[in-house]
Amino acid sequence: MEAHPLVTDYLRLGLAFDRLEEGFVDAFTGDPALRREIENAPAPQPRELAQRAAALRAELPAAGLAPERTEFLDVHLRALECSGRKFAGDDIGFVDEVRAYFDVDIAPGEEADYRDAHRKMDEVLAGDGSLAERMAAHKQADEIPPERLQACVDAFSGALRELVRERYPLPDHEHVTYEVVGDKPWSGFNYYLGNFHSKVAINSDLRQHMANLPHLIAHEAYPGHHTEHCRKEAGLVAAGQDEQTLFLVNTPQCLMAEGLADLALKSIVGPGWGRWAQEIYADLGLRFDGDRAERLSEASGQLLGVRQDAALLLHDRGRDADEVAEFLMRWNLLTPTRARQSLRFVSSPLWRAYISTYVEGYRLLGGWLDGAPGADERADRFRRLLDEPLTPGAVRAMQPA
């Protein structure tokens, strides 16, 4: 099936951004010759890329593509136009930047919600000392011994893979390989390599915790990023939607993917995931209080917006890094090391707006999933997130006003 000329131009445009900032192309599983063409071309100029994005967007209505493909390309070309302007040095406000990239509007959270979260966490971690001290002690006790990390990763990957394959079938030869890396601004990262294979990197600089590992594996692999890539490759790409062979940073794809992945464990295991994880750890000879972990996770979920607030303070309000680190330590109860790691992520020129994909993606997609009238409908809505080229606007349109 021959690719649509406008779609091919979109792929060329997206691939060219990787010449400006390596890593802008998160994944490309399309024609290798197209990638070589872009790699061997003269270095692109950011302003020209922005202008090309705007021109392609203007051509879209007459391109004859199906409505859902037109909508998908429209919001992604808008995001690329903004990225081109940013690379060219244009002064774009942070809130406007997030809106252009991810098709959402952001605003600071309510400190009353954060105080309520602390109150609930205080009940779960009852004891002596400040809540921050108790949280630090809890996390230290929850650390996975480094020599046991690989066994834990393998156990949760296998258990989640089995659940996913029962509900959302995957190609027989799909697989994930895991590796431990260092000096990264994230805790885990999925590199989708195509042909139903992902490499998941886990950051060794950050100690992994028993309460978080099931979320991490669900997020990066089953039924998160790896599962989504596989099902879209087997479905949309096989049906000729070549735009789905390209996954770009700072586009609505990211908000949809991160929201889906952050809801992955809740969607495949559901309430009771703590007890489920406790049994897996017990088989590995590790003690884990699943009920307590689940209660703490639910309480701390009200702190979802803290990192986005930190980005707003830094980039919208012009606060200095030390003040923002203190804000993260206060509300997210982080150690100075963890706060600086979080600050490193929201300070990165490439990743500074990306925190909104987790916050607003979880809110938008979580609200849509929670609005399902029953478990079967919820599972089907999650399947649609895995399989369809949905955009934030498309999900908003399916929700009651």
N, C-alpha and C positions, 0 to 999 in steps of 0.2 A: 504494500500500500504506500503510494507516494505521499510524502509530507506536504502539507499546505505551505505555500511560499511564505506567508506571513509568519507561520509558526517557525519555519526554518530561520527566518530573520530574527525572531524572538530568541531562538537558541543561540544564534551568533552573538546577539547583543548581550545576553546573560553571560556567556562564556568569556566575552571580552572584559567583563568586570573583574575576572580573576587575574587579568594582567595588571590591573590597578592595585589590587589587594589580594594576595594569595589566601585562599580560604573562603573567599566570597562565594565560590561555587562549592556548595556542601557536597553535592553528588551530581554526576552526569553519567547516564547509562546509555546514551544515544550513540550515533555514528562517530566512531573514533576519528574518521577523516575530517569531520567538522571541527572537532577539537584541535586537531593538528593544524588545520587551516587558520584558526584564530591564534594559535601559539606562534605560528610562523609569520603572521601579518605584522605590519608596523605597529608599534605601541599605540594604543588608543588614547584619545584625548577625552577627559571626563566631560567637557562641555558638549562635545560631539555625541557622546553616548546619551547624554540627557536629551539632546535634540532628537536623536534617533528614536528614543523611547516615546517621546511625545508624538513624533510623526507616525510611528506604528500604531499608537493608540488612536490617532485620528482615522487611520485606515480600517480599524476593526469593524465598525458598523456595516461596511460594505463587503466584508471578507467572506460572508456566506457560511460562517461557522455556526454550530449549534449554540443556543443561548447560554448554556452553562459553560461552554468553552470560551465564548466571548466575554462573559463576566469574569472568568478566571484570568484571562489574559489582560483584561482592562485594568484590574486592580494591581496586577503584577507589573505591568508597564508603568503605571503611576508610581509604584514603589521604586522602580529602576530610574525613572526620571529624577526622583528626589535624591537617590544615591549618586547619580551623575553630578547633580548640582552640589551635593556635599563634597564630593571629591574635587570639584572645581573650585571650592573655597567659598561658596555662597553661605551667607549667615542665615540659617534656618532654625527657628526656635525649636526647642526640644519637644514640646507638645505637638507641634506641627509635623516634626520629623516622625514621631511615633504614629501619628494619624496617617501620614503618607505611606509609611512602610507596612503597617499592620491593619489599617482600616478600622481603628478603634480610637475613641477619645478617652484620655486619662485625666485623673484628678487625684489630689492627695487623699489618703485614707483618714479615718476618724480615730483619734487617739483614745476615745472612749471604748472603741472595739478592742484596741490593743490592751487597754487596762483590764477589760473583761476577760480577754484571753489569759492574761497573767493570773487573774483570780482563779480561773479554772485550772490552770497548770499548777498553781499553788496547792490546790486540793489534791491533785494527783501525786505531787511530789512533797507531801506533807513531811515536816521535819524541822530541824534546827538550821539556822543560817539563812542568808538571803535566798530569794528564788534563783538568782543567777548562780550562786554558789552550789545550790542543790542541783540545778540543771547541769552545771559543769561536772559534778560528781556522778550524776546519773549517766551522762554521756561517756565519761571515762569508764564506768562499769559496763557500758553497752558496747565498748569497742571490740571489734573482731580481732583476735590475735592475727598478726600479719601472716604467720605460717598456715593459718586455717582459712585465709580469704579465698583461695582458689577452690577449695572443696565446697565452701558455702556458695560461691558463685555458680559452680557446676550444679549443685543441688537445686537452687532456686530456678536456674535457667531450665533445667530438665522438668521440674514440676510445673512451671508456668507454660512451657512449650506444650506439654501434654494437655493442659486445660484449653489452651488457645486452639490447638489442632482439632479438638472435639467440637468447638463452637464456630471457629472461623478457619476453615480448611486452608492449608498452605501447600505449596508444591513439595513433593516428596524429598527433593534434594536441597531444600533450603537449609541454611545453617549459619550459626553465629560463632565467631572465634573471639576470645577475650584476651586482652593484654593489659599489663600494668605499666603506666607511664608516669612521668613526673613533670614539674614545672609547667602546669597548665592552669588557666583561670576557671576551670569547671571541675566537677567531681566525676563526671562520666561523659562519654561522647560516642555517638554512633557514626561510623563511616560506612555508608552503604556502597558496596563495590559492584552491584549489579549481579544478574544471574542468581538472584535470591540468596546472596551471601553478604553478611555484615561483619565488620570488625568493630568490637566495642572496647574502647579504651577506658580504664579506670584509673583515676589519679591517685598515685601513691603518696603525694604530699599531704593529703587529707585522710586521716584515719577513717576507715569505714565502720559504720555502726550497725548492729544487728537490726535495729528498728528501721533503718533506712535501706538496707540492702534489698529487701523484696521490692520496694518502690523503684530502686535504681534499675534492677534487672527488668521489671515490668516496663519501666519508662523507655529504656534503651532497646529492648528486644521483644518480649512477649507480654502483652499484645501492643507494645508501643511502636517506636520508630521502625524497627526491623520488620515487624508484621505489616505495618502500613506500606512500607516500600514494596514488600513482596506482593501484597494483594493489588496494589496499584500497577505494578509491573505486569502481573498476570492478567489484569483486567483492562485498565484504561490504556496502557501502552500497547498491549497486544491488539487492542481495538483501533489503534492508529492515533491516539492522542499523544503525539510526540512531545508536547510541552511538558508532559509529566515525567520525561526522562531527565529533566533539569530541576535541581533543588537549590535555591539561592538563599543566602543569608539576607535578612532585612526585607522580607516579603511576607504577604499574608499566609503563604504556605507555612511559615515558621510558627505563626500564632496558632494555626490549626493543628500542626503537628505537636507542638509542645503542650497545648491544652489537652489533646488526645492522650499524649504519653503520661501527663501528670494524673490523668483519670484512669490510667490503665489498670492498676492493681485493684482499685475500687470496682472497676467494671468487670474484671474477669474473676476475682475472688469474692468481692463484696464485703458487707459487714461480717466480722468474724475473721478477717485476714490475720489478726494478731494471733489467735489460737491456731490457725492454719500454719503460720510461720513458726510458732512455738514447737509444733510437732516435728517440723523439718529440722530445726536446730537440735531438738532432743535426739534425733537420729544421728546427729553429728557429734553428740556429747557436749553440747553447749546449752547453758541455762538461759532462758529468755522468757520474760513475763509478757505474753502476748496481749492479754487484756489491758494491762497497764500501758503498754506501748500504743495500743489503739486509742485509749482514752486520751493520752498525751498528744497523739497526732491530731485528734479531732479538736482538742482545745487550741493547739498551736496553729491550726488552720486559719484562725482569725487573724493571724499575723501575716497573712499572705501578701498584703500590700506594703509591708515595711520596706522591702528592697526597692520597689518602684518609687516609694516616697524618697528613699535615699538618692535615687537617680534624679528625681525632680529637684531635690535640694541642691545637688551638685551641678546639674546642667541647666535648670530653669531658674533657681533662686540664687545661684552663684555662691553657695556656701563652700568653705574650704574643706579639704579632705579630712582633717582631724575632727571637725565638727560632725561630718557625715559618719565617720567611723564610730564616734561616740553615740550617735543616733542608732546605728545598727547594734551596738553593744547593749544599749539600754532596752530597746524594744524586742530585738531578736535574741537577747540574752547570749550574745556571742562572746567568745574570748577575743582578746586583741588580735590574735593570729587569724582567727576565722573572719573577723570583721574586715581585716586588711585584704584577705582573700576575696571576700565579697565585694569590697571596694575596687579591687583590681578589675573585676569583671565589668562593673558599671562605669569604670573609667576608661576602658579600652575604646579607642576610636571606632573599631568595627563593631564591638559588642555593646556599646553604651546604651542603646535603646532596646536591646534584646530582652532585658528583664521583663518588659511588658508582655512578651509572648507567654510567659509562665503565669503572670498575674491575670491578665485580661483573657488569655486563652482558657484558663481554668474556670474563670467566672462565666464566660460566654457559653462554652461547651458544657460545663457542669450544670448550668441553669437549664439548658436544653435537654440534657439527659435526665435530670431530676424531674423535669416536667412530663416525662413519659407516664402514661396511666398504669403501667404494669411492668414486670420484669422482662417479659418477652419484647415489648415495645422498646424498652430501654436498650436491650441487647441489639435490636435491629437498628436503633439510632446509632449505636456505637459502630455497628457494621458499616453504616453509611459513611461515617467519618473515615473508616479504613478504606473504603472502596470508591467514593465519589469525589469529584473535584470541587468540593464545597469551599466557600469563602466565608469570612466573617459576616458579610452582608447577607449571604444566603441563609445562614443560621439565624440571624436576627429576624429575617423575614418569616421564618417558620415558628417564631415564638409569639405568644399573645402580647399585645401592646401593654 
